[in-house]
Amino acid sequence: MSPLTGKKALVTGGSRGIGAATALRLAQEGADVAITYVRSEDAAREVVAKIESMGRRGYAIRADAADAGDAVGAVERAADDLGGLDILVNNAGVGVLGPVGDLALADVDRVLDVNVRGVFLTAQAAAGRMGRGGRIVSVGSCVVQRVPGPGGSLYATSKAALVGLTKALARELGERGVTVNLVHPGPIDTDMNPADGPYAEAQSAGTALGRYGSAGEVASAVAFLAGEEASYVTGAEFSVDGGHAA
């Protein structure tokens, strides 16, 4: 029997990149999986088709994490469609980079709404639907532990907030047997940050391994934290960053 057989999962921002790889990994491990998307409906349907090809149930839910109603509604719909919720992966996120003096209020609101408020609201809603053994895993960033250069103040602020949220939720939900953990990816080869992009050489050089990671390598860590073997792990930060923070 696969490790996650019978489990029901929601992966936010699951239509591409780390989110898509995570959704597929959870399905491979036996879970039924719902994903959220904002614009990439075709990509979301493709992920769902792959999930269903594994014999699992898959659902695509259009939801903008910046919208409070969407954030909560996605959790409620996923739990209703799946018949419960055991795993939440908070992957949806945005990044706005630039000198701190050039960042507009709209930039601040957008990044904090998606990366902080949206994560809080989905975790809050999921906690209300999870029973003992529930898993909440959020995707942070290596810049929480080491900022490689200027221009990342807003993004780093938003991802650093997840450290406090993770630890506080772990304390609050621990008595219910629900674990809460955080994964910090380093430079990962995705559409948003390709390994052959203009900033790739510097980012690779900033790691101990001298290379980009793959979305699948991050998904492996998330899948571990979502499984029974991580039942005694909570309030923890896991770096999947090639030694970026070493």
Number of C-alpha atoms within 10 A of each C-alpha: 7 10 17 21 15 14 21 26 30 34 29 33 27 31 27 20 20 25 27 26 21 26 33 25 19 31 30 20 20 22 28 28 31 31 28 30 24 16 12 15 15 11 16 25 18 16 25 25 15 18 25 17 12 16 13 20 20 28 21 24 23 18 22 21 30 22 16 17 13 20 24 21 18 26 32 19 17 25 20 12 16 20 10 19 27 25 29 26 28 25 24 24 23 16 18 14 15 14 11 12 7 10 15 9 8 8 15 14 12 19 22 22 21 22 27 21 21 26 27 22 20 26 25 14 17 26 22 12 16 20 15 13 16 27 27 28 27 26 24 26 24 24 22 18 14 12 15 14 8 10 17 17 17 20 22 20 16 24 24 19 17 23 19 12 19 24 18 14 21 22 15 13 16 17 10 15 17 23 30 29 26 27 24 20 25 26 25 26 20 15 10 12 16 14 20 10 11 10 11 18 14 12 19 20 13 21 19 13 13 15 22 24 21 19 20 19 16 24 24 16 19 24 23 14 26 28 18 15 10 13 16 9 14 24 19 17 20 17 21 23 25 21 15 24 18 11
